[in-house]
Amino acid sequence: MTLSIEAKHQPKSAPATLQKNAIRVDGRLTMSREALDFTSYSSDCLYGPYHLPLKDIVKVETCWGKGAGILPITHDGIQVTLGNGERYQFIVADPDAWIESLSA
């Protein structure tokens, strides 16, 4: 069965944790047909919101969620790499489904 272009990037939203070195920020990760967005639950957070256009994403892969920025504690992470080299790591439920959705 072949999916139409419209069906490839179905909207998706779930709780997620942004991981940046030793910093972790809880929020919501949302994928629309045009972008991947992360919004922190905290209104005074220094990290986010982030708006990553899908056209700028060149690679999506699994990564480790780390405690204190160095100790691997969960394999439920995804790393999103943009064409300009910027990398964003998120800890999410069902990372394989996110990777499949973002790679479609």
WOHUHU-V592011 format. One record per pair of residues at least 4 apart in sequence whose ideal C-beta (glycine too) atoms are under 8 Angstrom apart, sorted by sequence separation. I is the first residue (numbers start at 1). J is the second residue. D is the distance in whole Angstrom. If there is no record, write none. Layout:
<<I	J	D> <I	J	D>>
This chain:
<<3	7	4> <4	8	7> <19	23	7> <20	24	8> <31	35	8> <52	56	6> <53	57	8> <66	70	6> <67	71	4> <81	85	7> <82	86	5> <94	98	7> <95	99	6> <96	100	6> <97	101	6> <98	102	6> <99	103	6> <100	104	7> <3	8	5> <18	23	8> <19	24	6> <20	25	8> <31	36	5> <32	37	7> <40	45	4> <52	57	6> <66	71	6> <81	86	7> <82	87	8> <18	24	7> <30	36	7> <31	37	8> <66	72	6> <67	73	5> <81	87	5> <82	88	8> <92	98	5> <17	24	5> <18	25	4> <29	36	7> <30	37	5> <40	47	7> <65	72	7> <66	73	6> <80	87	7> <17	25	7> <29	37	7> <30	38	8> <40	48	5> <64	72	4> <65	73	6> <79	87	6> <80	88	5> <90	98	8> <17	26	5> <18	27	6> <29	38	5> <30	39	8> <39	48	6> <40	49	7> <64	73	8> <65	74	4> <79	88	7> <80	89	8> <16	26	8> <17	27	7> <28	38	7> <38	48	5> <39	49	5> <64	74	7> <65	75	7> <79	89	5> <80	90	7> <15	26	7> <16	27	6> <27	38	6> <28	39	5> <38	49	6> <64	75	6> <65	76	6> <78	89	7> <15	27	8> <16	28	7> <27	39	5> <37	49	7> <38	50	4> <65	77	4> <77	89	6> <78	90	6> <15	28	6> <16	29	4> <27	40	4> <28	41	7> <37	50	7> <62	75	7> <64	77	6> <77	90	7> <14	28	7> <15	29	8> <26	40	7> <27	41	5> <36	50	8> <37	51	5> <38	52	8> <63	77	4> <77	91	5> <78	92	6> <13	28	6> <14	29	6> <25	40	5> <26	41	5> <27	42	8> <37	52	7> <62	77	7> <63	78	6> <76	91	6> <77	92	8> <13	29	7> <26	42	8> <35	51	6> <36	52	4> <62	78	6> <63	79	4> <76	92	6> <13	30	4> <25	42	7> <35	52	6> <61	78	7> <62	79	8> <74	91	6> <76	93	7> <78	95	5> <12	30	7> <13	31	7> <27	45	8> <35	53	5> <36	54	7> <60	78	6> <61	79	5> <76	94	8> <77	95	6> <11	30	7> <12	31	4> <34	53	6> <35	54	6> <60	79	7> <76	95	5> <11	31	7> <18	38	6> <25	45	6> <34	54	6> <59	79	8> <60	80	5> <61	81	8> <75	95	8> <78	98	5> <11	32	5> <27	48	6> <33	54	8> <36	57	7> <59	80	8> <60	81	7> <78	99	6> <9	31	7> <11	33	7> <16	38	7> <18	40	7> <25	47	5> <59	81	4> <80	102	7> <9	32	8> <25	48	7> <31	54	8> <57	80	6> <58	81	6> <9	33	5> <23	47	7> <57	81	7> <58	82	7> <78	102	8> <57	82	6> <58	83	5> <56	82	5> <57	83	8> <63	89	6> <65	91	4> <6	33	8> <20	47	6> <56	83	5> <52	80	6> <56	84	7> <18	47	6> <18	48	6> <52	82	7> <18	50	8> <62	95	6> <62	96	8> <52	88	7> <62	99	7> <50	88	7> <60	98	8> <61	99	7> <60	99	5> <60	102	4> <60	103	6> <36	80	7> <9	54	7> <57	102	6> <19	65	6> <22	68	5> <23	69	8> <19	66	7> <22	69	3> <17	65	7> <21	69	5> <22	70	8> <54	102	7> <38	88	7> <38	90	7> <19	77	7> <29	90	6> <29	92	6> <36	102	7> <24	91	8> <31	98	8> <20	89	7> <29	98	8> <18	88	7> <19	89	4> <31	101	6> <18	89	7> <19	90	7> <31	102	7> <18	90	6> <19	91	6> <17	90	7> <16	90	5> <17	91	4> <16	91	6> <17	92	8> <16	92	5> <15	92	8> <14	92	6> <15	93	8> <14	93	6> <12	98	7> <12	101	6> <10	101	7> <9	101	7> <9	104	6> <8	104	4> <3	104	8>>
